[in-house]
Amino acid sequence: MIPAAPTRADATTAAETLYAAIDTFPFLTDADSAAAIAAMLTAQQRRILPAAPIITINASTPGTGKTLFAKVISAYATGRGAAAMSPGKDPAELEKRIDGVLLDADPIVLVDNIDFPVRSETLCIVSTEPTKAVRVLGGSRVSVVPTNATFCLTGNNLTLLGDLTRRVVMIRMDAGCERPEQRAFRRDAVQHVLDHRDALIAAGLTLMRAYQVAGSPDVETRPYGSFGLWDLMIRRAIVWSGFPGDPLEPAADLREEDHEYIGMRDLFVVWWELFESEPVTAADLIARARATVPLMGSGYDLETPALAGAVASIIGDSPRVGARELGYRLRAWQGRILGGFRLVRDRTRSKGGVRYRLEAGQ
């Protein structure tokens, strides 16, 4: 039974009810438990949300319970298992498979056991846009399909890159043992949720409704750009209920694991040291990064190893990639502010190609 005007106490009880159904999982912190509840509510409401973050379930060791929890999310939201698929061999294959499952219109999509860094324009689109154009396999016809499926990604030490890092709810698990697959769960987690699904669905609706009835009060969390309605309906409701932890906290450090983000931030620092606000081209940066100086005895060493390291983080260290690849990345990052510097395209004419400069004090 869902109260017509649930109170904050009702919301607290509802959050506790939802957590009691999943407390057999080894969530790393209270914030990860909050993220787990947010994942369940996201799956419950995804069909009516114009945008929602991707659910990622991460652990350091196989057998911790990542896939099982994704099945719990599906059991809670739909009463059945998730449509599981393998990620393929590389990010390009993953993109094609995601387009395929969008055509099938499954409410829950589980991409299981990802073992490579994920940079996905398709996942970025399905998280923030209500529809996506998909080319039907084996033909030239393009279909516009809704994106309102809940995507769950699982992996051991899952690594996300690029814009995807700000579009996820991260749930971390740690069983605290060498062979977590040998430990015994207190109950069959999926069956437990199915057996109590009516009460759990009512708890989820009560939690969200109580926050709306209260007038959606400020809970002193930072806005979550691109996901305003999700933030209002789910994240803030959980925080307001008094459940410990912000569901977005576990994903806060994902940028620090993105080699391109770190490389670009480091590039801006050494760029300023070498050129300050002087406009330079990608070719200028590559030439300086690969410039060498003779050693006292014999041989050569890099003139600016910090610049070389930053560039390698962004485009790799193969001699076959260079100014063109770096130029593509600079174009993608123009206007961004990192480490107090903004990257700006310089509009003065140059025969050497497009030039960029830094603005300090941002």
Secondary structure, DSSP 8 states (H G I E B T S, - for coil): ---SS--HHHHHHHHHHHHHTTTTS-BSSHHHHHHHHHHHHHHHHGGG-S---EEEEEESSTTSSHHHHHHHHHHHHHSS--EEE---SSHHHHHHHHHHHHHHT-SEEEE----S-B--HHHHHHHH-SEEEEE-TTSS-EEEEE---EEEEEEET--B-GGGGGSEEEEEE---SS-GGGS--SS-HHHHHHHTHHHHHHHHHHHHHHHHHTT---------TT-HHHIIIIIHHHHHTT-SS-TTGGGTTGGGG-HHHHHHHHHHHHHHHHHTT--EEHHHHHHHHH-EEE-SSSSEEES-HHHHHHHHHHH-S-TT--HHHHHHHHHHHTT-EETTEEEEEE-S--TT--EEEEEE--
